[in-house]
Amino acid sequence: MTNFDFLKNDKKFDTFSDTAVTAEKILNIDIDSCVLNCRRAMEFAVKWMYSVDKELKPPYEQTLVCLINDENFRDIMGEDTYRRMEFIRKVGNNAAHSGKKVTKEQAELCLENLYYFMDDIFSCK
C-alpha cells in the first residue's frame, strides 16, 4: 500500500495514479527512477488538469515548465503548491539530464511534494 492508492479509487485519475504509486514503490530500489516518476506523474496530472478545467487555456508551448508557470494555473494551485511542483520539476530534470546525484532526502521530498499536489487535485474533484 502506498500514499497514492487513494487516487486509484477514481478512474478519472488513471492517467497518473499508477505512475505516482510506482514512484513511491521504487524509492528504496532506484532513487533516480523514483524522482523521474514523481516528475512524470506530476506532468500527467498537470496535463489532465488542463484537459478538464475549461478555464485553463494551455500556453503555446506545452512543456511542463510553461504549463505550471501559466498565471491562471499558478493562481489555482497557490504559491506553496507551486513551489513544491517546481522542486519536483527541477530535481526530476537533474536526474534525467545533468548527471547530478539525487539524494534519498531529495527523493523523499519529491514524494511528499507530489502527495500534497495530488491531494489538492483530489480535494477539488
N, CA, C and O atoms as a GROMACS GRO file, in nm:
protein
  500
    1MET      N    1   0.084  -0.118   0.000
    1MET     CA    2   0.000   0.000   0.000
    1MET      C    3   0.088   0.124   0.000
    1MET      O    4   0.190   0.130   0.069
    2THR      N    5   0.046   0.225  -0.080
    2THR     CA    6   0.123   0.349  -0.086
    2THR      C    7   0.035   0.467  -0.048
    2THR      O    8  -0.087   0.454  -0.032
    3ASN      N    9   0.097   0.580  -0.032
    3ASN     CA   10   0.023   0.703  -0.001
    3ASN      C   11  -0.062   0.752  -0.118
    3ASN      O   12  -0.146   0.840  -0.101
    4PHE      N   13  -0.040   0.696  -0.236
    4PHE     CA   14  -0.112   0.741  -0.356
    4PHE      C   15  -0.225   0.646  -0.396
    4PHE      O   16  -0.290   0.669  -0.499
    5ASP      N   17  -0.249   0.543  -0.319
    5ASP     CA   18  -0.354   0.447  -0.353
    5ASP      C   19  -0.492   0.513  -0.359
    5ASP      O   20  -0.580   0.465  -0.431
    6PHE      N   21  -0.512   0.621  -0.285
    6PHE     CA   22  -0.642   0.688  -0.286
    6PHE      C   23  -0.679   0.736  -0.427
    6PHE      O   24  -0.798   0.748  -0.458
    7LEU      N   25  -0.580   0.762  -0.511
    7LEU     CA   26  -0.605   0.807  -0.648
    7LEU      C   27  -0.665   0.696  -0.734
    7LEU      O   28  -0.739   0.722  -0.828
    8LYS      N   29  -0.633   0.573  -0.700
    8LYS     CA   30  -0.677   0.459  -0.780
    8LYS      C   31  -0.826   0.430  -0.761
    8LYS      O   32  -0.884   0.350  -0.835
    9ASN      N   33  -0.889   0.495  -0.664
    9ASN     CA   34  -1.032   0.475  -0.640
    9ASN      C   35  -1.120   0.554  -0.736
    9ASN      O   36  -1.242   0.538  -0.734
   10ASP      N   37  -1.061   0.638  -0.818
   10ASP     CA   38  -1.138   0.720  -0.911
   10ASP      C   39  -1.075   0.708  -1.050
   10ASP      O   40  -0.961   0.748  -1.071
   11LYS      N   41  -1.150   0.653  -1.144
   11LYS     CA   42  -1.098   0.627  -1.278
   11LYS      C   43  -1.048   0.752  -1.349
   11LYS      O   44  -0.963   0.743  -1.438
   12LYS      N   45  -1.099   0.869  -1.312
   12LYS     CA   46  -1.056   0.988  -1.383
   12LYS      C   47  -0.909   1.022  -1.356
   12LYS      O   48  -0.849   1.104  -1.426
   13PHE      N   49  -0.851   0.960  -1.255
   13PHE     CA   50  -0.710   0.982  -1.224
   13PHE      C   51  -0.619   0.874  -1.283
   13PHE      O   52  -0.500   0.869  -1.252
   14ASP      N   53  -0.675   0.788  -1.366
   14ASP     CA   54  -0.599   0.675  -1.423
   14ASP      C   55  -0.473   0.717  -1.499
   14ASP      O   56  -0.377   0.641  -1.504
   15THR      N   57  -0.472   0.835  -1.559
   15THR     CA   58  -0.357   0.875  -1.640
   15THR      C   59  -0.232   0.901  -1.558
   15THR      O   60  -0.121   0.905  -1.612
   16PHE      N   61  -0.249   0.920  -1.427
   16PHE     CA   62  -0.130   0.949  -1.346
   16PHE      C   63  -0.121   0.871  -1.216
   16PHE      O   64  -0.017   0.874  -1.151
   17SER      N   65  -0.225   0.801  -1.176
   17SER     CA   66  -0.222   0.732  -1.046
   17SER      C   67  -0.117   0.621  -1.041
   17SER      O   68  -0.045   0.610  -0.942
   18ASP      N   69  -0.108   0.540  -1.145
   18ASP     CA   70  -0.010   0.430  -1.144
   18ASP      C   71   0.134   0.482  -1.138
   18ASP      O   72   0.219   0.422  -1.072
   19THR      N   73   0.160   0.592  -1.205
   19THR     CA   74   0.295   0.648  -1.206
   19THR      C   75   0.331   0.700  -1.066
   19THR      O   76   0.445   0.685  -1.022
   20ALA      N   77   0.236   0.762  -0.999
   20ALA     CA   78   0.260   0.809  -0.862
   20ALA      C   79   0.285   0.692  -0.767
   20ALA      O   80   0.375   0.698  -0.684
   21VAL      N   81   0.205   0.588  -0.780
   21VAL     CA   82   0.223   0.468  -0.696
   21VAL      C   83   0.361   0.407  -0.720
   21VAL      O   84   0.431   0.371  -0.626
   22THR      N   85   0.398   0.396  -0.847
   22THR     CA   86   0.529   0.339  -0.882
   22THR      C   87   0.642   0.422  -0.823
   22THR      O   88   0.740   0.367  -0.773
   23ALA      N   89   0.630   0.554  -0.828
   23ALA     CA   90   0.735   0.641  -0.774
   23ALA      C   91   0.763   0.608  -0.628
   23ALA      O   92   0.879   0.600  -0.587
   24GLU      N   93   0.658   0.589  -0.551
   24GLU     CA   94   0.678   0.558  -0.409
   24GLU      C   95   0.733   0.417  -0.389
   24GLU      O   96   0.819   0.396  -0.304
   25LYS      N   97   0.685   0.322  -0.467
   25LYS     CA   98   0.728   0.184  -0.450
   25LYS      C   99   0.877   0.164  -0.479
   25LYS      O  100   0.940   0.075  -0.421
   26ILE      N  101   0.934   0.245  -0.568
   26ILE     CA  102   1.074   0.222  -0.606
   26ILE      C  103   1.173   0.312  -0.534
   26ILE      O  104   1.291   0.312  -0.566
   27LEU      N  105   1.126   0.388  -0.436
   27LEU     CA  106   1.214   0.479  -0.362
   27LEU      C  107   1.339   0.408  -0.312
   27LEU      O  108   1.450   0.458  -0.331
   28ASN      N  109   1.325   0.294  -0.250
   28ASN     CA  110   1.440   0.225  -0.191
   28ASN      C  111   1.515   0.137  -0.290
   28ASN      O  112   1.617   0.077  -0.255
   29ILE      N  113   1.466   0.129  -0.411
   29ILE     CA  114   1.530   0.046  -0.513
   29ILE      C  115   1.613   0.131  -0.609
   29ILE      O  116   1.726   0.096  -0.642
   30ASP      N  117   1.555   0.244  -0.654
   30ASP     CA  118   1.620   0.330  -0.753
   30ASP      C  119   1.576   0.474  -0.730
   30ASP      O  120   1.468   0.513  -0.775
   31ILE      N  121   1.658   0.551  -0.663
   31ILE     CA  122   1.624   0.688  -0.627
   31ILE      C  123   1.598   0.774  -0.750
   31ILE      O  124   1.501   0.850  -0.753
   32ASP      N  125   1.683   0.763  -0.851
   32ASP     CA  126   1.663   0.844  -0.973
   32ASP      C  127   1.530   0.811  -1.040
   32ASP      O  128   1.459   0.901  -1.083
   33SER      N  129   1.497   0.684  -1.048
   33SER     CA  130   1.369   0.644  -1.109
   33SER      C  131   1.251   0.693  -1.027
   33SER      O  132   1.147   0.729  -1.083
   34CYS      N  133   1.265   0.694  -0.897
   34CYS     CA  134   1.161   0.748  -0.809
   34CYS      C  135   1.134   0.894  -0.844
   34CYS      O  136   1.019   0.934  -0.863
   35VAL      N  137   1.240   0.972  -0.853
   35VAL     CA  138   1.227   1.115  -0.883
   35VAL      C  139   1.170   1.136  -1.023
   35VAL      O  140   1.084   1.221  -1.044
   36LEU      N  141   1.219   1.060  -1.118
   36LEU     CA  142   1.168   1.072  -1.255
   36LEU      C  143   1.019   1.038  -1.262
   36LEU      O  144   0.944   1.102  -1.335
   37ASN      N  145   0.977   0.938  -1.187
   37ASN     CA  146   0.835   0.902  -1.185
   37ASN      C  147   0.752   1.007  -1.111
   37ASN      O  148   0.636   1.029  -1.147
   38CYS      N  149   0.808   1.070  -1.011
   38CYS     CA  150   0.737   1.182  -0.947
   38CYS      C  151   0.712   1.292  -1.049
   38CYS      O  152   0.601   1.346  -1.058
   39ARG      N  153   0.814   1.325  -1.125
   39ARG     CA  154   0.801   1.430  -1.226
   39ARG      C  155   0.701   1.389  -1.334
   39ARG      O  156   0.618   1.470  -1.376
   40ARG      N  157   0.708   1.265  -1.378
   40ARG     CA  158   0.615   1.216  -1.481
   40ARG      C  159   0.471   1.220  -1.431
   40ARG      O  160   0.382   1.265  -1.502
   41ALA      N  161   0.449   1.172  -1.309
   41ALA     CA  162   0.314   1.172  -1.253
   41ALA      C  163   0.260   1.314  -1.243
   41ALA      O  164   0.144   1.340  -1.273
   42MET      N  165   0.347   1.406  -1.200
   42MET     CA  166   0.306   1.545  -1.191
   42MET      C  167   0.271   1.601  -1.328
   42MET      O  168   0.169   1.669  -1.344
   43GLU      N  169   0.355   1.573  -1.427
   43GLU     CA  170   0.328   1.624  -1.562
   43GLU      C  171   0.198   1.567  -1.618
   43GLU      O  172   0.119   1.640  -1.677
   44PHE      N  173   0.174   1.437  -1.599
   44PHE     CA  174   0.048   1.377  -1.644
   44PHE      C  175  -0.071   1.442  -1.575
   44PHE      O  176  -0.173   1.468  -1.638
   45ALA      N  177  -0.057   1.470  -1.446
   45ALA     CA  178  -0.166   1.531  -1.370
   45ALA      C  179  -0.192   1.674  -1.415
   45ALA      O  180  -0.307   1.718  -1.425
   46VAL      N  181  -0.085   1.748  -1.442
   46VAL     CA  182  -0.100   1.886  -1.489
   46VAL      C  183  -0.172   1.887  -1.624
   46VAL      O  184  -0.263   1.966  -1.645
   47LYS      N  185  -0.131   1.799  -1.713
   47LYS     CA  186  -0.197   1.792  -1.845
   47LYS      C  187  -0.343   1.750  -1.830
   47LYS      O  188  -0.430   1.798  -1.903
   48TRP      N  189  -0.370   1.660  -1.735
   48TRP     CA  190  -0.508   1.621  -1.708
   48TRP      C  191  -0.588   1.742  -1.661
   48TRP      O  192  -0.701   1.763  -1.705
   49MET      N  193  -0.529   1.822  -1.573
   49MET     CA  194  -0.599   1.942  -1.524
   49MET      C  195  -0.636   2.034  -1.639
   49MET      O  196  -0.747   2.086  -1.644
   50TYR      N  197  -0.543   2.055  -1.730
   50TYR     CA  198  -0.572   2.141  -1.846
   50TYR      C  199  -0.683   2.081  -1.932
   50TYR      O  200  -0.759   2.155  -1.995
   51SER      N  201  -0.693   1.950  -1.936
   51SER     CA  202  -0.795   1.886  -2.020
   51SER      C  203  -0.934   1.893  -1.959
   51SER      O  204  -1.033   1.888  -2.032
   52VAL      N  205  -0.945   1.904  -1.826
   52VAL     CA  206  -1.077   1.902  -1.762
   52VAL      C  207  -1.123   2.039  -1.713
   52VAL      O  208  -1.243   2.061  -1.694
   53ASP      N  209  -1.031   2.131  -1.693
   53ASP     CA  210  -1.067   2.265  -1.644
   53ASP      C  211  -1.076   2.360  -1.762
   53ASP      O  212  -0.975   2.400  -1.819
   54LYS      N  213  -1.196   2.394  -1.799
   54LYS     CA  214  -1.217   2.478  -1.918
   54LYS      C  215  -1.166   2.621  -1.900
   54LYS      O  216  -1.151   2.693  -1.999
   55GLU      N  217  -1.140   2.662  -1.778
   55GLU     CA  218  -1.085   2.795  -1.755
   55GLU      C  219  -0.934   2.799  -1.777
   55GLU      O  220  -0.876   2.907  -1.791
   56LEU      N  221  -0.871   2.684  -1.781
   56LEU     CA  222  -0.727   2.676  -1.807
   56LEU      C  223  -0.705   2.664  -1.957
   56LEU      O  224  -0.748   2.566  -2.019
   57LYS      N  225  -0.639   2.759  -2.014
   57LYS     CA  226  -0.605   2.756  -2.156
   57LYS      C  227  -0.456   2.724  -2.167
   57LYS      O  228  -0.372   2.798  -2.115
   58PRO      N  229  -0.422   2.613  -2.233
   58PRO     CA  230  -0.281   2.575  -2.243
   58PRO      C  231  -0.199   2.682  -2.314
   58PRO      O  232  -0.243   2.740  -2.413
   59PRO      N  233  -0.079   2.707  -2.264
   59PRO     CA  234   0.009   2.802  -2.333
   59PRO      C  235   0.054   2.744  -2.466
   59PRO      O  236   0.040   2.625  -2.492
   60TYR      N  237   0.109   2.832  -2.550
   60TYR     CA  238   0.154   2.790  -2.683
   60TYR      C  239   0.251   2.673  -2.672
   60TYR      O  240   0.234   2.570  -2.738
   61GLU      N  241   0.352   2.689  -2.589
   61GLU     CA  242   0.450   2.582  -2.567
   61GLU      C  243   0.402   2.499  -2.448
   61GLU      O  244   0.389   2.551  -2.338
   62GLN      N  245   0.378   2.371  -2.470
   62GLN     CA  246   0.317   2.290  -2.366
   62GLN      C  247   0.418   2.202  -2.292
   62GLN      O  248   0.390   2.087  -2.260
   63THR      N  249   0.534   2.259  -2.264
   63THR     CA  250   0.630   2.192  -2.178
   63THR      C  251   0.582   2.206  -2.034
   63THR      O  252   0.502   2.294  -2.003
   64LEU      N  253   0.632   2.121  -1.947
   64LEU     CA  254   0.591   2.126  -1.808
   64LEU      C  255   0.619   2.263  -1.747
   64LEU      O  256   0.534   2.317  -1.676
   65VAL      N  257   0.735   2.318  -1.773
   65VAL     CA  258   0.769   2.447  -1.713
   65VAL      C  259   0.672   2.556  -1.759
   65VAL      O  260   0.633   2.641  -1.679
   66CYS      N  261   0.632   2.554  -1.884
   66CYS     CA  262   0.536   2.653  -1.933
   66CYS      C  263   0.397   2.630  -1.874
   66CYS      O  264   0.328   2.725  -1.839
   67LEU      N  265   0.357   2.505  -1.864
   67LEU     CA  266   0.225   2.474  -1.811
   67LEU      C  267   0.211   2.517  -1.665
   67LEU      O  268   0.109   2.576  -1.628
   68ILE      N  269   0.310   2.488  -1.583
   68ILE     CA  270   0.297   2.522  -1.440
   68ILE      C  271   0.325   2.669  -1.412
   68ILE      O  272   0.290   2.720  -1.306
   69ASN      N  273   0.390   2.738  -1.508
   69ASN     CA  274   0.416   2.881  -1.489
   69ASN      C  275   0.307   2.969  -1.547
   69ASN      O  276   0.314   3.092  -1.536
   70ASP      N  277   0.206   2.909  -1.609
   70ASP     CA  278   0.093   2.986  -1.658
   70ASP      C  279   0.026   3.057  -1.541
   70ASP      O  280   0.002   2.995  -1.437
   71GLU      N  281  -0.004   3.183  -1.557
   71GLU     CA  282  -0.058   3.264  -1.448
   71GLU      C  283  -0.188   3.207  -1.391
   71GLU      O  284  -0.206   3.202  -1.269
   72ASN      N  285  -0.279   3.163  -1.477
   72ASN     CA  286  -0.405   3.105  -1.429
   72ASN      C  287  -0.381   2.976  -1.351
   72ASN      O  288  -0.445   2.952  -1.249
   73PHE      N  289  -0.289   2.894  -1.400
   73PHE     CA  290  -0.258   2.769  -1.331
   73PHE      C  291  -0.200   2.798  -1.193
   73PHE      O  292  -0.239   2.737  -1.094
   74ARG      N  293  -0.106   2.892  -1.188
   74ARG     CA  294  -0.044   2.926  -1.059
   74ARG      C  295  -0.146   2.982  -0.961
   74ARG      O  296  -0.137   2.956  -0.841
   75ASP      N  297  -0.243   3.059  -1.012
   75ASP     CA  298  -0.348   3.113  -0.924
   75ASP      C  299  -0.431   3.000  -0.865
   75ASP      O  300  -0.467   3.003  -0.747
   76ILE      N  301  -0.462   2.900  -0.946
   76ILE     CA  302  -0.542   2.786  -0.899
   76ILE      C  303  -0.465   2.707  -0.793
   76ILE      O  304  -0.521   2.669  -0.691
   77MET      N  305  -0.336   2.683  -0.819
   77MET     CA  306  -0.258   2.596  -0.730
   77MET      C  307  -0.211   2.668  -0.603
   77MET      O  308  -0.198   2.604  -0.498
   78GLY      N  309  -0.187   2.795  -0.611
   78GLY     CA  310  -0.135   2.867  -0.496
   78GLY      C  311   0.016   2.858  -0.489
   78GLY      O  312   0.077   2.768  -0.548
   79GLU      N  313   0.076   2.950  -0.419
   79GLU     CA  314   0.222   2.963  -0.416
   79GLU      C  315   0.291   2.843  -0.350
   79GLU      O  316   0.394   2.797  -0.400
   80ASP      N  317   0.238   2.793  -0.240
   80ASP     CA  318   0.301   2.681  -0.171
   80ASP      C  319   0.306   2.557  -0.262
   80ASP      O  320   0.411   2.494  -0.275
   81THR      N  321   0.194   2.523  -0.322
   81THR     CA  322   0.190   2.406  -0.409
   81THR      C  323   0.278   2.429  -0.531
   81THR      O  324   0.346   2.337  -0.576
   82TYR      N  325   0.277   2.550  -0.585
   82TYR     CA  326   0.363   2.580  -0.699
   82TYR      C  327   0.510   2.554  -0.664
   82TYR      O  328   0.582   2.493  -0.742
   83ARG      N  329   0.554   2.600  -0.549
   83ARG     CA  330   0.695   2.580  -0.508
   83ARG      C  331   0.727   2.430  -0.495
   83ARG      O  332   0.836   2.386  -0.531
   84ARG      N  333   0.633   2.354  -0.444
   84ARG     CA  334   0.650   2.209  -0.433
   84ARG      C  335   0.664   2.146  -0.572
   84ARG      O  336   0.749   2.059  -0.594
   85MET      N  337   0.581   2.191  -0.664
   85MET     CA  338   0.584   2.139  -0.800
   85MET      C  339   0.716   2.176  -0.869
   85MET      O  340   0.774   2.095  -0.941
   86GLU      N  341   0.761   2.297  -0.848
   86GLU     CA  342   0.886   2.343  -0.909
   86GLU      C  343   1.003   2.261  -0.857
   86GLU      O  344   1.096   2.232  -0.932
   87PHE      N  345   1.000   2.223  -0.729
   87PHE     CA  346   1.105   2.138  -0.674
   87PHE      C  347   1.107   2.003  -0.746
   87PHE      O  348   1.213   1.955  -0.786
   88ILE      N  349   0.991   1.942  -0.762
   88ILE     CA  350   0.983   1.813  -0.832
   88ILE      C  351   1.037   1.827  -0.973
   88ILE      O  352   1.114   1.743  -1.020
   89ARG      N  353   0.996   1.933  -1.042
   89ARG     CA  354   1.040   1.954  -1.180
   89ARG      C  355   1.193   1.966  -1.188
   89ARG      O  356   1.256   1.903  -1.272
   90LYS      N  357   1.250   2.047  -1.102
   90LYS     CA  358   1.395   2.071  -1.107
   90LYS      C  359   1.474   1.946  -1.070
   90LYS      O  360   1.571   1.912  -1.137
   91VAL      N  361   1.434   1.877  -0.964
   91VAL     CA  362   1.506   1.756  -0.923
   91VAL      C  363   1.490   1.648  -1.030
   91VAL      O  364   1.585   1.576  -1.061
   92GLY      N  365   1.371   1.637  -1.086
   92GLY     CA  366   1.348   1.541  -1.195
   92GLY      C  367   1.434   1.571  -1.316
   92GLY      O  368   1.491   1.480  -1.377
   93ASN      N  369   1.444   1.698  -1.350
   93ASN     CA  370   1.530   1.738  -1.462
   93ASN      C  371   1.676   1.706  -1.432
   93ASN      O  372   1.749   1.661  -1.520
   94ASN      N  373   1.719   1.730  -1.309
   94ASN     CA  374   1.857   1.698  -1.272
   94ASN      C  375   1.884   1.549  -1.287
   94ASN      O  376   1.988   1.508  -1.337
   95ALA      N  377   1.789   1.468  -1.243
   95ALA     CA  378   1.806   1.322  -1.252
   95ALA      C  379   1.812   1.278  -1.398
   95ALA      O  380   1.888   1.187  -1.432
   96ALA      N  381   1.734   1.342  -1.482
   96ALA     CA  382   1.726   1.300  -1.622
   96ALA      C  383   1.839   1.354  -1.708
   96ALA      O  384   1.884   1.286  -1.801
   97HIS      N  385   1.885   1.475  -1.678
   97HIS     CA  386   1.972   1.543  -1.775
   97HIS      C  387   2.110   1.585  -1.726
   97HIS      O  388   2.202   1.598  -1.806
   98SER      N  389   2.126   1.605  -1.596
   98SER     CA  390   2.252   1.667  -1.552
   98SER      C  391   2.356   1.569  -1.503
   98SER      O  392   2.475   1.601  -1.498
   99GLY      N  393   2.314   1.450  -1.466
   99GLY     CA  394   2.408   1.356  -1.409
   99GLY      C  395   2.439   1.383  -1.263
   99GLY      O  396   2.519   1.313  -1.202
  100LYS      N  397   2.373   1.487  -1.205
  100LYS     CA  398   2.392   1.516  -1.063
  100LYS      C  399   2.329   1.405  -0.981
  100LYS      O  400   2.222   1.354  -1.015
  101LYS      N  401   2.394   1.369  -0.873
  101LYS     CA  402   2.344   1.265  -0.784
  101LYS      C  403   2.223   1.317  -0.708
  101LYS      O  404   2.229   1.422  -0.644
  102VAL      N  405   2.114   1.243  -0.714
  102VAL     CA  406   1.994   1.276  -0.638
  102VAL      C  407   2.002   1.200  -0.506
  102VAL      O  408   2.029   1.080  -0.504
  103THR      N  409   1.981   1.271  -0.397
  103THR     CA  410   1.988   1.207  -0.265
  103THR      C  411   1.853   1.145  -0.229
  103THR      O  412   1.749   1.179  -0.286
  104LYS      N  413   1.857   1.054  -0.135
  104LYS     CA  414   1.733   0.992  -0.088
  104LYS      C  415   1.643   1.098  -0.024
  104LYS      O  416   1.521   1.091  -0.036
  105GLU      N  417   1.703   1.195   0.043
  105GLU     CA  418   1.625   1.301   0.105
  105GLU      C  419   1.551   1.384  -0.001
  105GLU      O  420   1.435   1.421   0.019
  106GLN      N  421   1.617   1.411  -0.113
  106GLN     CA  422   1.551   1.484  -0.222
  106GLN      C  423   1.436   1.402  -0.280
  106GLN      O  424   1.330   1.456  -0.311
  107ALA      N  425   1.459   1.273  -0.296
  107ALA     CA  426   1.354   1.186  -0.349
  107ALA      C  427   1.235   1.180  -0.252
  107ALA      O  428   1.120   1.184  -0.295
  108GLU      N  429   1.263   1.169  -0.124
  108GLU     CA  430   1.155   1.168  -0.025
  108GLU      C  431   1.076   1.299  -0.027
  108GLU      O  432   0.954   1.299  -0.013
  109LEU      N  433   1.147   1.410  -0.045
  109LEU     CA  434   1.080   1.540  -0.052
  109LEU      C  435   0.997   1.550  -0.181
  109LEU      O  436   0.890   1.610  -0.181
  110CYS      N  437   1.047   1.494  -0.289
  110CYS     CA  438   0.969   1.490  -0.413
  110CYS      C  439   0.839   1.412  -0.391
  110CYS      O  440   0.733   1.457  -0.434
  111LEU      N  441   0.847   1.298  -0.325
  111LEU     CA  442   0.727   1.219  -0.296
  111LEU      C  443   0.630   1.297  -0.207
  111LEU      O  444   0.510   1.298  -0.231
  112GLU      N  445   0.683   1.361  -0.105
  112GLU     CA  446   0.598   1.441  -0.016
  112GLU      C  447   0.530   1.554  -0.094
  112GLU      O  448   0.410   1.577  -0.079
  113ASN      N  449   0.608   1.624  -0.176
  113ASN     CA  450   0.553   1.733  -0.254
  113ASN      C  451   0.449   1.683  -0.354
  113ASN      O  452   0.346   1.747  -0.376
  114LEU      N  453   0.476   1.569  -0.415
  114LEU     CA  454   0.381   1.510  -0.508
  114LEU      C  455   0.252   1.474  -0.435
  114LEU      O  456   0.143   1.494  -0.489
  115TYR      N  457   0.264   1.423  -0.314
  115TYR     CA  458   0.145   1.390  -0.237
  115TYR      C  459   0.059   1.515  -0.213
  115TYR      O  460  -0.062   1.511  -0.233
  116TYR      N  461   0.121   1.625  -0.172
  116TYR     CA  462   0.045   1.747  -0.147
  116TYR      C  463  -0.024   1.796  -0.274
  116TYR      O  464  -0.140   1.839  -0.270
  117PHE      N  465   0.046   1.790  -0.386
  117PHE     CA  466  -0.013   1.829  -0.514
  117PHE      C  467  -0.130   1.738  -0.550
  117PHE      O  468  -0.237   1.787  -0.587
  118MET      N  469  -0.111   1.607  -0.539
  118MET     CA  470  -0.217   1.512  -0.573
  118MET      C  471  -0.336   1.528  -0.478
  118MET      O  472  -0.451   1.515  -0.520
  119ASP      N  473  -0.310   1.554  -0.353
  119ASP     CA  474  -0.417   1.575  -0.257
  119ASP      C  475  -0.498   1.699  -0.294
  119ASP      O  476  -0.620   1.699  -0.280
  120ASP      N  477  -0.430   1.803  -0.340
  120ASP     CA  478  -0.501   1.924  -0.388
  120ASP      C  479  -0.594   1.889  -0.503
  120ASP      O  480  -0.709   1.934  -0.507
  121ILE      N  481  -0.545   1.810  -0.597
  121ILE     CA  482  -0.627   1.771  -0.712
  121ILE      C  483  -0.746   1.688  -0.664
  121ILE      O  484  -0.860   1.710  -0.707
  122PHE      N  485  -0.721   1.593  -0.577
  122PHE     CA  486  -0.826   1.504  -0.527
  122PHE      C  487  -0.931   1.584  -0.451
  122PHE      O  488  -1.050   1.557  -0.462
  123SER      N  489  -0.888   1.681  -0.375
  123SER     CA  490  -0.981   1.762  -0.294
  123SER      C  491  -1.073   1.849  -0.381
  123SER      O  492  -1.183   1.885  -0.339
  124CYS      N  493  -1.027   1.881  -0.501
  124CYS     CA  494  -1.106   1.967  -0.590
  124CYS      C  495  -1.203   1.888  -0.676
  124CYS      O  496  -1.283   1.947  -0.749
  125LYS      N  497  -1.198   1.757  -0.670
  125LYS     CA  498  -1.281   1.677  -0.761
  125LYS      C  499  -1.426   1.706  -0.738
  125LYS      O  500  -1.511   1.649  -0.806
   0.00000   0.00000   0.00000
